[in-house]
Amino acid sequence: MDKQALLDALVLDRHERLTRTLEGAGDPTLPVQPRLTVLARTYVTFATDKPWWSP
């Protein structure tokens, strides 16, 4: 596997993990504002707890 293919695979993996994390966050029946707050907090937690290089 070449260097670019490896980087592409890592980016795709992280994107898929973030997507799964955000899809599992909060209650879809909540009003928009509270749901956005939950999603924003989930995103920040994901970004700070799981740096892009972590397995």
Secondary structure by P-SEA (a helix, b strand, c coil): ccaaaaaaaaaaaaaaaaaaaaaacccccccaaaaaaaaaaaaaaaaaacccccc
